[in-house]
Structure formats: C-alpha cells, structure tokens
Amino acid sequence: MFSAIARLSTARPWAVLLFAATFLVNALVFGSGVADRLGNGGTDDPAAESTEAARLLDQHFPTSRSNLVLLVRAADGRTVDDRTIAQQGAQLTERLAFEPALVGVTSYWQTGVADLKSRDGRYALVLARIQGDETASAAVFDVIAPRYRGQTGDLVVRLGGATAVRDQVQSTIQEDIVRSELIALPLTLLILVWVFGSLVAALLPLAVGIVAILGTGGVLGLLSRATDVSIFAQNLTTALGLGLAIDYALFIVRRFREEQQAGADVRAAVTRTLATAGRTVLFSALTVAVSLAAMLIFPMYFLRSFAYAGISVVLLAAAAALLLLPALLVLLGPRVDALDLRRLLRRRRSGTADRVAGQRWYRLATAVMRRAPVVTLLVAGVLVLLGLPFLRVEFGTTDDRQLPRGTEARAVQDTIRDDFALRPTGVIDVVLERRTEPEALGDYAARLSALPAVAQVESPQGTYRGGARADAAGPADALRTDGGVAHLSVTPTADIEDISPESQALVRDLRSVAAPVPARVGGQAAALVDTRTAIGDRLPAAVALIAATTFLLVFLMTGSLLIPLQALVLNALSLTAMFGAVVWIFQDGNGAGLLGFTQTGYIETSLPVLMFCVAFGLSMDYGVFLLSRIREEYERTGDNRSAIAFGIQRTGSLITAAAVILALVLAIIGTSRITNIKMLGLGVALAVLVDATVVRCLLVPAVMALTGRATWWAPSWLRRVHRRVGLREDGLAAAPPTPPVRTPVAVAAGADDSTLTDPVAR
C-alpha cells in the first residue's frame, strides 16, 4: 500500500494537488452554514424515561415546559403592580400570544401567580414555548427576538429561557472558534518555523491541518442534514485538525530529512519515508480513530457528534499527510528548507548542536533505565496522587452558567435564581400515559406526596401534602389533563437542590411507587439519572472496544504481548492528572476567577467520557511514534536497552515539540467563554503535556527496562501470526528480531557499555 502511495506521489504530484484542491472546494460547499444547523443539546438519552416524559409534556402540556422567558421591569423603577406597568405588561403578553409559532403564553399580569413576580416586585415573567425542534425553534427565536428585546413603552424586556441560552451558546462558540483560529494559526506557524528552521517546511503542517479542518466541516455539513450534530464538535475539529496535522507532518518531514541526509535522492527519500514514518502515521491515526469511535456506543448525540468530527478529522489528517504531503515534498525537493527565518534571530543551528540535543535525550533515557524501579514507583505514585480528587466527582447537567456573566440569557436566569421563588428546574414531572379514574389518580398523588423528600404534589385532583389532599381541585387543575394524559408536578422539600444526589434519589423513589397506569418521571433530575445510567451501562463496552482494538493494533506493530499491555496501563495512568485537575478546578472552583468561569459544584456527565476518549487517543498517538522507532532499532540490534535509548533519542525532541504545539492549540481552545469547552481544552492540554513528558520520557523507558527482553515476548503461535499479518517499518512482513549482540552501541559522553546493552546479552 505504501509503495503504491509513494509511486502516486512521486510520479503524479500535480495530480495529487489538483485532487486536494477539488476536495477542498467541495468541502467548503457542503460545510457552508453548518454552524446554523448544529444543535446545543444532545446530552440526554433519546430512549430514556425522562425523554419520553418530556415528549409527552411538549405534546399535551406545552405550558409546563416553557423554553422562552421574557424578564420584564419598569424603565423608571416602578413595581410591576403599578397600574400603567400592569396594563402594558398585559398588552405585551397578548402581543406575544399572537405569534404563530408560540404556545402556552402566560405571565404574572395574566395569572397573578406570585412565583412569576420577583420578591421585591421589580420584575415579572412572561413565559412561552416555541414549538418545533432545536433548529426550528432557533429560527423562530431569531425572528421574534429583535421585536421584543429592549425597551417597549415603559417596559424593559430581556430574553432568557432554554432557546435564548442555546442561541447565546451557539453565537459565543462561533465567535470563540474564529478568535481561536486567528490566534492559534500564527502562533503555531511561529513555533513550526523555530522547530523546522524553514518557513516553507513550517507551512506544510498547516496545509495538512487546513485540509483536515475544512474537510471535516464538509463531513459535518452532510451529517447535519441527516442526523443531529452538536455545535461543540466544531471545537474538537479545530484542535485535532491542527494538532494531529502537526504531529504527522513533523514525523514525516523529520524522516524525509533523515533519508536525504543519508544520501537518498528526493523520490527515494519520499518512498522510504512513507514505508517507515508513513506506516507509523497510519497506525497512529487508527488508534486515535478507534478511541474516538468508542463514543458511537453512547446514545447521546452530544458524544456521537464528537465521534463524527474526531474520526473525520483524524482520517483526513492522516490521508493528507500520506498523500498531499509527499507530493509537496517531491515538488519542493531541497527547497523544503528554504527561507530559514531563524537567521534573523540567531545563527542557524549546526549539525553538532542537533547531535548534542540528541545526546541529551540519550543520556536521560540511560539515566532513567539505571534507576528504573525508583523512577517507576515515584512517577506512578505522583500521578495516582494527582488523580485522587476525581474520586469525589459530582455529576450534573449543563445550564446557562456555562455562559459568561453579563450575557443576556445568563443575566435573565441569574435574576430568576436570585430574586424569584420560582424553581423552574427543581420540579419533577410525572406523566400518566392513559386515562385514570379520579380516585386512583388521587390515591397515587397522595402516595407520592407521602415520600419524605416531597413538599407537595400538584395533580388534576388538587394539591397533596404529606399523603393527604391539601385543597380541592380548582379551574387551573383542569389544565393538567389532556386526552386522558395526566400531569403531576412534584416539588421537593426546600433543602433539596435541583440536581443534587438527594433529588436523584427522589427520582428513584418516585419511580418505585406503583402507578395505576404507566407513568413517566421526567424533569432535570430525572434526565440526569437516566444519562448516568445510559453512560454507566455502555461505558464497559466502550472501554473494552478501545482496549481490544488498541491492543491489536500495537501487537500488529510490535509483535509483542507485553508492549500493548504496557501501553494501555501507562496511557490510562497519564490521564489521572487531567481528571484530578478537572475536579479540583472546575468542580471545586479553584482558579474560577482567574480562568473566568462560574463554579456549579459538579461536572457535566458526558464530559469525562469525551475527555477520556480524546486524551487516550492522543496519548496513543505519541506512544506509537516512540514504539515504532524503538521497534525499528530492536529489530536491527536485538538489544532492548539500546533500542529504548535510540528511540527516545530520535523522537524525544519531536514528541516534545509536537506536544507543546498541540497543548498550545488546546489551551487556546480552552480560552473559550463556554465552560465546557474551557474544561475540554485545558484538561486535554494538561493530559497531552503529562503524557509527552512524564510518561514518554520517564515511565516508558523505566518500565521497558524493568521487563527487559520479556518486553518483546509473544508465544510461538502469535509470533507466526505476526510474521504473516504484522508489518515492519519497511512495510514488509515482520521478521523475528536478530539475537542480542554484545557489541556496544555508540553512546553519549559519560555513558558506558553496561548501561546500554541488554542484561541478558551481557
């Protein structure tokens, strides 16, 4: 396969470039306007009981699930009960009720319900529901928002509710993506110029990244026409597109230069590069794609969207690195090193300086291997300690507080939280699907109200408290039945917060009470319970998929049984710092003022799964780069320790540079004003840095030195399998390594033979 790619790139490079240009044009067409079609939800299980309850409420009781809130106050500070203000408020309510796409319009002035007026009387609420799915309701909101926002007569109106929050999140994310790209691209180019020493060479990874990012935009544009896709996936596209493009291009261009320095001409150097580094890039892309594909197991389209975007951008980055980049290298030839901008700052680094840098990595590896037990215990212990805060993680659902303070939708919800007695998210809904006898329905409501954590239950039969009816049914209670479907509202006691463990326990208690007909329990707390169940039930399968496929791919690359096991354990260990930091910072609120987010006391339920899949895949990306060079040297010499030192010498600076650039891109993404994006970007950036430095430079050589030649062990029948289906760096069927040799390899100053030759060989 790599020979065929090499022939195509070397023989018809202009044809490859023409194909890439055509692909980009089509991607731009299909990806145009994609942000307007992406959703802001998708964290709930579509088959869950709470989702079915929400569907029934939307269909039969639209007023119970208002997604548009108008926060109204008098411009001159008068109370909402002032005669003139009340008259204008009633007119505003009537005007909103005549909007064709709105249902269930109600207000304080229409109903007199005290919960719709602030405690100090300065604010009042108008509630409504925009019909349709996220896309349809967003379109309606864009039309009506300018007509109601701002001052109307003596009233000042601000817009909130789920639809306004979603609109604000989408616009904020789009602005943040543009800002992130404007910052990330020039900074990345500067670092690449410093790493490559050439402006021409530095532009190559950006070309690969642009193909991956724009191509993924086209893929998401097509998918959004057929299924729900989350707008949050766009951030992952930018980060992975740039990060992996840089990783793959660094690895390929570095190997291309090595082959040229060894005396190969341009075409031969490209061919050899694809047979070695190209194979490693393919294995790396597959391992990352598999980690991201595990999110397809979960039913929430929030997670599935990241799989769509992640798999697309990884495979497109690999395809561009294996097809477009070699064609560019053939056309550029020696000119790939043109425009050395480092001369403006300092003298060009000499070959001696490069060798000295390599010797430093070599000495580090040998020093670690000499103290392998101590390094292993110390580093592993520190990483475990850093991950301990995750043991007290609290899961929750996202709300308006992921928006920055001061945005309109956030300000409306903050005012409701602070100044109103209304608990719009704390009420638990119970929907009975079929007609029920009044006596049976009243008995059921009474039994629900008898639960210790329930303050009251409002039902078609009246209000119940403590297992008994507190009042008779009134005219408003008639609105709780529709076509035989009945709606009960359960209010928890005042000491129970909306999505606390106590509210989740109450949901389970409500579901355990026998109902006269099938009943669905919904609301925010119920949705959280169902989401946690959906993730918990499928998480073992997702982890098993990642572990099994990663094990298989690493075995095919190395022919060893122990190396895939080490890779899985060490990669998982590298993520502990990320998970511990997420809880310590975002759940506990340490650094909230510095980072600019609002502490909620919990972590969105889906985010740890997303961060695990992304960070694990990126860790395997660097692991494959390192193991490929170690394996190449071990096949040549059969010496475990010298192979480890050689691999780190060859890839240490490469992996570190790639990790720094990727972490920079992720950190820039982490400057987003949306808390979930901030958590994703900064958390994965930390995982990348820990993996590329602490794990790859310390833990990997220490553990491989401890296991010695057993590192490369596999039973004879698996060795035969590997000889048939495994691949070496030269792209041929894998052969068994040569026997260990006694001849010492060239070492850096200060190292001796005993530290570099395998103990068994000695």
C-alpha positions in Angstrom: 0.0 0.0 0.0 2.8 2.4 0.9 4.7 1.6 -2.2 1.6 2.4 -4.3 1.2 5.7 -2.4 4.8 6.5 -3.0 4.5 5.8 -6.7 1.4 8.0 -7.0 3.0 10.9 -5.0 6.4 10.8 -6.8 5.1 10.2 -10.3 2.0 12.5 -10.3 2.4 15.1 -7.6 0.4 17.7 -9.5 -2.5 15.3 -9.9 -2.5 14.8 -6.2 -2.5 18.6 -5.6 -5.4 19.0 -8.1 -7.4 16.3 -6.3 -6.8 18.0 -2.9 -7.9 21.4 -4.3 -11.1 19.8 -5.7 -11.8 18.1 -2.4 -11.4 21.4 -0.6 -13.8 23.2 -2.9 -16.4 20.6 -2.3 -15.8 20.6 1.4 -16.4 24.4 1.5 -19.6 24.0 -0.4 -21.0 21.2 1.8 -19.7 22.8 5.0 -21.1 26.3 4.3 -23.5 27.5 7.0 -23.0 24.3 9.0 -23.0 26.1 12.4 -26.6 27.2 11.9 -27.7 23.6 11.6 -25.9 22.3 14.6 -27.6 21.7 18.0 -26.7 22.7 21.5 -28.3 19.7 23.3 -27.8 16.0 22.9 -26.7 15.2 26.5 -29.9 13.1 27.2 -30.6 9.5 26.2 -33.3 9.7 23.5 -34.8 6.4 24.7 -34.9 7.2 28.4 -38.0 7.5 30.5 -37.3 11.2 31.2 -37.1 11.9 27.4 -40.4 10.2 26.8 -41.9 12.3 29.7 -40.6 15.5 28.0 -42.1 14.4 24.7 -45.5 13.9 26.3 -45.3 17.2 28.1 -44.4 19.0 24.9 -47.3 17.4 23.1 -50.0 17.7 25.7 -48.9 20.4 28.2 -46.7 22.9 26.3 -47.1 25.5 29.1 -45.3 23.2 31.5 -42.1 23.3 29.6 -41.6 27.0 28.6 -38.4 27.5 26.6 -38.7 31.3 26.2 -38.7 33.7 29.2 -39.2 37.4 29.0 -37.9 39.2 32.1 -39.8 42.5 32.3 -39.2 45.5 34.5 -40.3 49.1 34.5 -37.8 51.5 32.9 -38.2 54.1 35.7 -38.0 51.6 38.6 -41.8 51.3 39.4 -43.1 48.0 40.6 -44.8 45.6 38.2 -48.1 46.1 40.1 -48.2 49.8 39.0 -51.4 50.3 37.0 -49.6 51.6 33.9 -46.9 48.9 34.0 -49.5 46.2 34.6 -51.6 47.4 31.6 -48.5 47.5 29.3 -47.4 44.0 30.7 -50.8 42.6 29.8 -50.6 44.1 26.3 -47.1 42.6 25.9 -48.4 39.2 26.9 -51.3 39.4 24.4 -49.0 40.5 21.6 -46.7 37.6 22.3 -49.6 35.2 22.3 -50.5 36.1 18.7 -47.1 35.0 17.5 -48.0 31.9 15.3 -45.1 29.6 16.4 -45.7 30.2 20.2 -48.0 28.3 22.5 -48.6 28.4 26.2 -48.0 32.1 26.6 -48.7 33.2 30.2 -47.5 36.0 32.5 -47.8 37.4 36.0 -50.3 40.0 34.8 -52.5 37.4 33.2 -52.5 34.8 36.1 -51.5 36.7 39.2 -49.3 33.8 40.2 -46.8 35.0 42.9 -44.0 32.9 41.6 -43.9 34.9 38.4 -43.1 38.1 40.3 -39.8 38.8 42.0 -39.7 39.1 45.7 -39.1 42.9 45.6 -41.8 43.4 42.9 -39.4 45.0 40.4 -39.5 42.1 37.9 -42.2 39.9 36.3 -42.0 37.0 33.9 -43.7 36.2 30.7 -43.4 32.5 29.7 -44.0 30.8 26.4 -43.0 27.8 24.4 -41.6 27.9 20.8 -42.8 24.8 19.0 -40.5 22.5 17.0 -37.1 21.0 17.4 -33.9 22.9 18.1 -33.4 24.1 14.6 -37.0 25.3 14.1 -37.2 27.0 17.5 -33.8 28.7 16.8 -35.2 30.1 13.5 -38.3 31.4 15.3 -36.2 33.0 18.1 -34.0 34.8 15.5 -37.2 36.4 14.0 -39.0 37.4 17.2 -36.1 38.3 19.5 -35.4 41.7 17.8 -39.1 42.6 18.1 -39.3 42.1 21.9 -35.8 42.8 23.2 -35.1 46.2 24.7 -37.4 49.0 25.8 -41.0 48.9 24.7 -43.0 51.8 26.1 -42.3 51.9 29.9 -41.1 48.3 29.9 -37.6 46.9 29.5 -37.5 43.4 28.2 -34.6 40.9 28.3 -34.9 37.4 26.8 -34.0 34.2 28.5 -35.0 30.5 28.7 -33.6 27.4 27.0 -33.9 28.7 23.5 -32.2 32.0 24.3 -29.4 30.2 26.2 -28.9 27.9 23.2 -28.8 30.8 20.8 -26.2 32.6 23.0 -24.1 29.4 23.4 -24.1 28.9 19.6 -23.1 32.5 18.8 -20.4 32.5 21.5 -18.9 29.3 20.3 -18.8 30.6 16.7 -17.1 33.8 17.8 -14.6 31.8 20.0 -13.7 29.5 17.1 -12.9 32.4 14.9 -10.9 34.0 17.6 -9.1 30.8 18.5 -8.1 30.1 14.9 -6.8 33.7 14.4 -4.6 33.2 17.5 -3.6 29.6 17.0 -2.6 29.7 13.3 0.1 32.5 13.6 1.4 31.2 16.9 1.6 27.7 15.5 3.4 28.9 12.4 6.0 30.7 14.6 6.7 27.6 16.6 6.9 25.5 13.5 9.4 27.9 11.9 11.5 27.6 15.0 11.2 23.8 15.0 11.8 23.3 11.3 14.1 26.2 10.7 12.3 27.0 7.5 9.2 28.9 6.6 8.5 26.6 3.7 8.7 23.5 5.9 6.6 25.1 8.6 3.8 25.8 6.1 3.5 22.1 5.3 1.8 21.0 8.6 -0.6 24.0 8.3 -1.6 22.8 4.8 -2.4 19.3 6.2 -4.3 20.9 9.0 -6.4 23.1 6.7 -7.4 20.1 4.6 -8.4 18.1 7.7 -10.4 21.0 9.3 -12.2 22.1 6.1 -12.8 18.5 5.1 -14.4 17.7 8.4 -16.6 20.8 8.1 -17.9 19.4 4.9 -18.5 16.0 6.6 -20.4 17.6 9.4 -22.4 19.6 6.9 -23.5 16.4 5.2 -24.2 14.7 8.5 -26.2 17.6 9.9 -28.7 17.1 7.1 -29.4 13.5 8.1 -28.9 13.5 11.9 -28.4 15.7 15.0 -24.9 17.1 15.4 -23.6 19.1 18.3 -22.1 22.5 17.8 -19.5 21.7 20.4 -17.9 19.3 17.9 -16.5 22.2 15.9 -14.0 23.0 18.7 -12.6 19.4 18.6 -12.3 19.7 14.8 -10.0 22.8 15.1 -7.9 21.4 17.9 -7.4 17.9 16.5 -7.1 19.1 12.9 -4.2 21.4 13.7 -2.7 19.1 16.4 -2.6 15.9 14.5 -1.6 17.5 11.3 1.4 18.9 13.0 2.2 15.6 14.7 2.0 13.7 11.4 3.8 16.3 9.3 6.6 16.7 11.9 7.2 12.9 11.9 7.2 12.6 8.1 9.3 15.7 7.3 11.8 14.7 10.0 12.2 11.3 8.5 12.4 12.7 5.0 15.3 14.9 6.1 17.0 11.9 7.7 16.7 10.0 4.5 18.1 12.9 2.5 21.0 13.3 4.9 21.7 9.6 4.4 22.3 10.3 0.7 18.9 9.4 -0.9 17.5 11.5 -3.7 14.1 13.2 -3.3 12.0 10.4 -4.7 13.8 7.6 -2.9 13.6 9.7 0.3 9.9 10.1 -0.1 9.4 6.3 -0.8 11.5 5.3 2.3 9.7 7.9 4.4 6.3 6.5 3.5 7.4 2.9 4.2 8.6 3.9 7.7 7.1 7.1 9.1 4.1 6.7 6.8 3.2 3.4 8.4 3.6 4.8 11.8 1.2 7.7 10.9 -1.3 5.2 9.7 -1.1 3.1 12.9 -1.3 6.3 15.0 -4.4 7.5 13.1 -6.1 4.2 13.5 -5.5 4.1 17.3 -6.8 7.7 17.7 -9.8 7.0 15.5 -10.7 3.9 17.4 -10.6 5.8 20.7 -12.9 8.4 19.3 -15.2 5.8 17.7 -16.0 4.4 21.1 -18.3 7.4 21.6 -20.6 6.0 19.0 -21.7 3.4 21.5 -23.4 6.0 23.6 -26.9 7.1 22.6 -26.5 10.9 23.3 -25.8 12.8 20.1 -23.5 15.2 22.1 -21.0 12.3 22.4 -21.7 10.8 19.0 -21.1 14.2 17.4 -17.5 14.2 18.7 -17.0 10.8 17.2 -18.2 12.1 13.8 -15.9 15.1 14.0 -13.0 13.3 15.6 -12.9 10.3 13.2 -13.3 12.5 10.2 -10.5 14.9 11.2 -8.1 12.1 12.2 -8.5 10.2 9.0 -8.4 13.3 6.8 -5.2 14.5 8.6 -3.6 11.1 8.0 -4.8 11.0 4.4 -3.4 14.5 3.8 -0.1 13.6 5.5 0.2 10.4 3.4 -0.9 11.7 0.0 -0.7 15.5 -0.1 2.5 16.0 2.0 4.7 13.5 0.0 3.5 15.2 -3.3 4.6 18.6 -1.9 7.9 17.2 -0.7 8.6 15.8 -4.2 7.7 19.2 -5.8 9.8 21.1 -3.3 12.8 18.8 -3.1 15.7 20.6 -1.4 13.6 23.8 -1.4 11.7 22.4 1.6 14.5 24.0 3.7 14.2 27.4 2.0 13.5 30.7 3.9 15.3 30.0 7.1 13.8 32.7 9.3 15.8 31.7 12.3 18.8 33.5 10.9 17.0 36.7 11.8 17.3 35.8 15.5 20.4 33.7 15.8 22.8 31.7 13.8 21.5 28.6 12.2 21.8 25.5 14.4 24.7 23.3 13.3 24.6 19.6 12.9 26.8 19.4 16.1 24.1 21.2 18.1 21.5 18.8 16.8 23.7 15.9 17.8 24.2 17.4 21.3 20.4 17.7 21.7 20.0 14.1 20.7 22.7 13.1 23.2 20.8 14.8 26.0 17.7 12.6 25.3 20.0 9.6 25.1 21.6 10.4 28.5 18.1 10.9 30.0 17.0 7.5 28.8 20.0 5.7 30.1 19.8 7.5 33.5 16.1 6.5 33.8 16.9 2.9 32.9 19.7 2.7 35.6 17.1 3.8 38.2 14.1 2.1 36.7 12.4 0.8 39.9 12.7 4.1 41.7 11.5 6.1 38.7 8.6 3.8 38.1 7.3 3.9 41.7 7.9 7.7 42.1 6.3 8.8 38.9 3.4 6.4 39.1 2.8 7.4 42.7 2.7 11.1 41.9 0.3 10.5 39.0 -2.0 8.5 41.2 -2.0 11.2 43.9 -2.8 13.9 41.3 -5.8 11.8 40.2 -7.3 11.3 43.7 -9.7 14.4 43.6 -11.6 12.6 40.9 -12.8 10.1 43.5 -15.2 12.8 44.8 -16.5 13.9 41.5 -20.2 15.0 41.4 -22.0 14.7 38.0 -24.7 17.2 36.8 -26.2 18.8 33.7 -25.2 22.0 32.0 -27.2 25.1 32.2 -26.9 28.8 31.5 -24.0 29.2 33.9 -21.6 27.8 31.2 -22.2 31.2 29.5 -20.0 34.1 30.7 -21.6 36.6 33.2 -23.2 39.6 31.6 -24.6 37.8 28.5 -28.4 38.4 28.2 -29.6 34.9 28.6 -27.3 34.2 31.6 -28.3 37.5 33.3 -32.0 36.6 33.0 -31.5 33.2 34.6 -29.3 34.7 37.3 -32.1 37.2 38.2 -34.6 34.4 38.3 -32.3 32.3 40.6 -31.6 35.3 42.9 -34.9 37.2 43.1 -37.7 34.8 42.4 -39.2 32.0 44.5 -39.8 30.0 41.3 -37.9 26.8 40.9 -38.1 26.1 37.2 -35.6 23.3 37.2 -36.3 21.7 40.6 -39.8 20.4 39.9 -40.1 16.8 39.0 -42.7 15.9 36.4 -44.8 12.7 36.5 -46.9 12.0 33.3 -49.5 9.2 33.2 -49.9 8.0 29.7 -53.6 6.8 29.8 -56.9 7.9 31.3 -57.1 7.2 35.0 -60.0 7.0 37.4 -60.1 10.2 39.6 -60.0 8.1 42.8 -57.0 6.1 41.6 -55.2 9.2 40.4 -55.8 11.0 43.7 -54.6 8.0 45.7 -51.4 7.9 43.5 -50.8 11.6 44.1 -51.3 11.1 47.8 -48.8 8.3 48.0 -46.2 10.3 46.1 -46.7 13.3 48.5 -46.1 10.9 51.4 -42.4 10.4 50.4 -40.1 12.1 52.9 -38.4 14.3 50.4 -41.6 15.6 48.8 -43.0 19.0 49.8 -46.2 18.8 47.7 -47.7 17.2 44.6 -50.0 19.2 42.3 -52.4 16.9 40.4 -55.7 17.1 38.5 -57.3 16.2 41.8 -55.8 19.0 43.7 -52.7 19.6 45.8 -51.4 16.9 48.1 -49.0 17.3 51.0 -47.9 14.6 53.5 -50.1 11.9 52.0 -53.3 13.9 52.1 -55.2 16.4 49.9 -54.4 20.0 51.0 -57.0 21.7 48.8 -59.7 20.8 46.3 -59.1 20.9 42.5 -59.5 24.3 41.0 -60.0 25.6 37.5 -56.3 25.7 36.9 -56.0 22.0 37.7 -58.1 21.2 34.6 -55.0 22.1 32.5 -53.3 19.1 34.0 -55.2 16.6 31.8 -55.3 16.3 28.0 -56.8 13.5 26.1 -56.6 11.2 29.1 -52.9 12.1 29.7 -52.4 13.5 33.2 -49.6 15.7 34.5 -48.4 15.7 38.2 -45.8 18.2 39.4 -43.7 17.0 42.4 -42.0 19.8 44.4 -39.1 18.6 46.6 -38.6 19.9 50.0 -36.7 23.2 50.3 -33.4 21.6 51.5 -33.1 19.6 48.2 -31.2 21.3 45.4 -32.2 20.8 41.8 -29.8 18.1 40.7 -28.2 17.1 44.0 -27.8 13.4 44.9 -30.9 13.8 47.1 -33.0 14.9 44.1 -31.7 12.0 42.1 -32.6 9.6 45.0 -36.1 11.2 45.0 -36.5 10.4 41.3 -35.7 6.7 42.0 -38.2 6.7 44.9 -40.9 8.2 42.7 -40.3 5.6 40.1 -40.6 2.9 42.7 -44.2 3.9 43.7 -46.7 1.8 41.8 -48.9 3.8 39.4 -52.4 2.9 38.3 -51.4 3.3 34.6 -47.9 3.5 33.0 -46.2 6.7 34.3 -43.1 8.5 33.2 -41.0 10.5 35.6 -39.2 13.5 34.0 -37.5 16.8 34.8 -33.9 17.8 35.1 -33.0 15.5 38.0 -34.7 12.5 36.2 -32.8 13.3 33.0 -29.5 13.3 34.9 -30.4 9.9 36.5 -31.1 8.5 33.0 -28.0 10.0 31.4 -25.8 8.5 34.2 -27.5 5.1 33.7 -27.0 5.2 29.9 -23.3 6.1 30.2 -22.7 3.6 33.0 -24.4 0.8 31.2 -22.3 1.4 28.0 -19.0 2.5 29.5 -17.6 -1.0 29.9 -18.3 -1.8 26.3 -16.6 1.5 25.2 -13.5 0.8 27.3 -13.4 -2.8 26.1 -13.6 -1.6 22.5 -10.7 0.9 23.0 -8.6 -1.6 24.9 -9.1 -4.5 22.5 -8.5 -2.6 19.3 -5.6 -0.7 20.7 -4.0 -3.9 21.9 -4.5 -5.5 18.5 -3.0 -2.5 16.6 0.0 -2.2 18.9 0.6 -6.0 18.6 0.5 -5.8 14.8 3.1 -3.1 15.0 5.4 -4.6 17.6 4.7 -8.4 17.7 4.8 -8.3 21.5 2.1 -9.2 24.0 3.6 -7.2 26.8 4.1 -3.9 25.0 0.3 -3.5 24.2 -0.4 -4.1 27.9 2.1 -1.6 29.0 0.7 0.9 26.5 -2.8 0.5 27.9 -1.8 0.9 31.5 0.6 3.8 31.0 -1.8 5.7 28.8 -4.5 5.3 31.4 -2.1 6.4 34.1 -1.2 9.5 32.1 -4.9 10.7 32.3 -5.0 10.8 36.1 -3.7 14.3 36.3 -6.3 15.5 33.9 -9.2 14.0 35.8 -7.9 15.2 39.1 -7.4 18.7 37.8 -10.9 18.8 36.3 -12.5 18.2 39.7 -10.1 20.4 41.7 -10.5 23.3 39.3 -13.9 23.2 37.7 -16.0 21.3 40.4 -14.3 22.8 43.4 -13.9 26.2 41.8 -10.1 26.7 42.4 -9.0 29.4 39.9 -12.5 30.2 38.8 -11.8 33.9 38.9 -8.6 33.6 37.0 -10.0 31.3 34.3 -13.3 33.2 34.1 -16.0 30.5 34.8 -18.8 30.0 37.3 -18.4 27.1 39.7 -21.5 24.9 39.8 -20.2 22.2 42.1 -20.5 19.4 39.5 -19.1 18.2 36.2 -21.3 17.7 33.2 -21.9 13.9 33.0 -20.8 13.3 29.4 -17.5 15.3 29.6 -15.3 12.8 31.4 -16.2 10.2 28.7 -15.4 12.7 26.0 -12.1 13.8 27.6 -11.0 10.2 28.2 -11.6 9.1 24.6 -9.8 12.2 23.2 -6.9 12.2 25.6 -6.4 8.4 25.4 -6.2 8.6 21.6 -3.7 11.4 21.6 -1.6 9.5 24.2 -1.5 6.5 21.9 -0.5 8.9 19.1 2.7 9.7 20.9 3.1 6.2 22.1 3.0 4.8 18.5 5.7 7.3 17.4 8.0 6.2 20.2 7.4 2.5 19.9 7.9 2.5 16.2 11.4 3.8 16.5 12.3 1.5 19.4 10.9 -1.5 17.5 12.9 -0.5 14.4 16.2 -0.4 16.4 15.4 -3.6 18.3 14.8 -5.4 15.0 18.2 -4.2 13.9 20.3 -5.0 17.0 18.2 -7.2 19.3 19.3 -5.0 22.2 16.4 -3.9 24.4 18.1 -1.1 26.3 20.0 0.4 23.4 16.7 0.3 21.3 14.9 2.2 24.1 17.6 4.8 24.3 17.8 5.1 20.5 14.0 5.5 20.2 13.9 8.3 22.8 16.9 10.0 21.2 15.3 10.0 17.8 11.8 11.0 19.0 12.3 12.9 22.3 12.5 16.4 20.8 10.0 15.5 18.1 7.3 14.3 20.5 8.0 17.2 22.9 7.7 19.8 20.1 4.5 18.2 18.8 3.0 18.0 22.3 3.9 21.7 23.1 2.2 22.8 19.8 -0.9 20.6 20.4 -1.1 21.7 24.0 -0.9 25.3 22.8 -3.7 24.8 20.4 -5.8 23.1 23.0 -5.1 25.8 25.6 -6.2 28.5 23.1 -9.4 26.5 22.6 -9.6 26.4 26.4 -9.8 30.2 26.4 -13.4 29.8 25.2 -16.0 31.7 27.2 -18.1 28.5 27.4 -17.2 26.5 30.5 -17.5 23.0 28.9 -15.2 24.0 26.0 -12.8 25.6 28.5 -12.7 22.3 30.5 -12.2 20.2 27.5 -9.4 22.3 26.0 -7.4 22.9 29.2 -7.9 19.4 30.5 -6.8 17.6 27.4 -3.9 20.0 27.0 -2.7 19.0 30.5 -3.0 15.3 29.6 -1.0 15.8 26.4 1.8 17.5 28.3 1.9 14.9 31.0 1.9 12.1 28.5 4.6 13.5 26.2 7.0 14.5 29.1 6.5 12.5 32.2 5.1 9.3 30.7 7.1 9.0 27.4 10.4 10.3 28.8 10.3 8.6 32.3 7.7 5.9 32.7 8.0 4.2 29.3 11.8 3.7 29.4 11.7 2.7 33.1 9.0 0.1 32.7 10.5 -1.3 29.5 13.9 -1.6 31.2 12.3 -3.4 34.1 10.7 -6.0 31.8 13.9 -6.4 29.8 13.8 -8.8 26.9 10.4 -10.1 28.1 9.1 -6.8 26.7 9.2 -8.4 23.3 7.8 -11.8 24.3 5.0 -13.5 22.5 4.1 -17.2 22.3 5.3 -19.0 19.2 1.9 -19.2 17.6 1.4 -15.5 17.9 4.9 -14.8 16.5 3.8 -16.9 13.5 0.6 -14.8 13.2 2.7 -11.6 13.4 5.1 -12.8 10.7 2.0 -13.2 8.5 0.0 -10.1 9.2 2.3 -7.7 11.1 4.3 -5.1 9.4 7.8 -3.8 9.9 8.9 -0.3 9.4 9.9 -1.1 5.8 6.4 -2.2 5.1 7.3 -5.9 4.6 6.1 -8.8 6.6 7.6 -8.7 10.1 10.5 -10.9 10.8 11.8 -12.1 14.2 14.4 -9.8 15.7 18.0 -10.6 15.4 19.6 -12.2 18.5 21.0 -9.8 21.1 24.5 -8.6 20.4 27.4 -7.9 22.7 28.8 -5.1 20.6 28.1 -1.8 22.4 26.3 1.0 20.5 27.7 4.5 20.2 26.8 6.3 23.3 26.8 9.9 24.5 29.7 11.2 26.6 29.6 9.8 30.1 27.7 6.5 29.4 29.2 3.1 29.5 28.5 -0.2 27.8 26.9 -1.8 30.8 24.1 0.7 30.9 23.2 0.3 27.2 23.5 -3.4 26.4 20.8 -5.8 27.4 21.4 -7.6 30.7 20.7 -11.0 29.1 23.2 -10.3 26.4 25.8 -9.4 29.0 
